[in-house]
Amino acid sequence: MADTEYKDPAKKTKRAGTGDAVSAKRTGLRTGSAVSAQSSRRVRTGSAGSGSRRRKDGRQSLPESFGHAFEGIGAGLKERNMRIHCTVAALVVIFGILLRITVTEWCICLVLFGLIMGLELVNTAVEAVVDLATQDYHPLAKKAKDTAAGAVLIASIMAAIAGLIIFVPRLFQALGIHLHL
């Protein structure tokens, strides 16, 4: 395509031949494979006859938004790593009850549960979007997936360290072992 200027409907000047193809190249997507905002709205909201309740301004109702969020959590729970995080969280709750951790320690544990599980959901979303965009290997697709997974790993390591700080002294105390730190 020639490198000529034109006006788009939003009154912004673009160069023909540099818009979508360059953007696609930067994101690792094949030209034409990116999902437009309009088509992603159709995927999210369904057709007009789907029975969804819309406000007069076209936005979703609050209950409908929560419904989509719970669907996302349900989809995330099907992932192996999310099930591992939930199992570890359940074990932490059991040990927290048995070792009688303080309210502050419970709050720390709950914040860490939310952080790790939230990051795992974001990681799952990033992987799904990258897989939707391209089935071909691309270094930027790998970078996106690896970076999202790395965020979960860093949070998990820090949560494990915080867990050791909270639980090891209490476990030793319960076993009658006195630490002099």
Summary of the structure (lengths in Angstrom):
residues: 181
radius of gyration: 23.6
end to end distance: 71.1
largest distance: 79.5
contacts: 415
relative contact order: 0.09
helix: 66%
strand: 4%
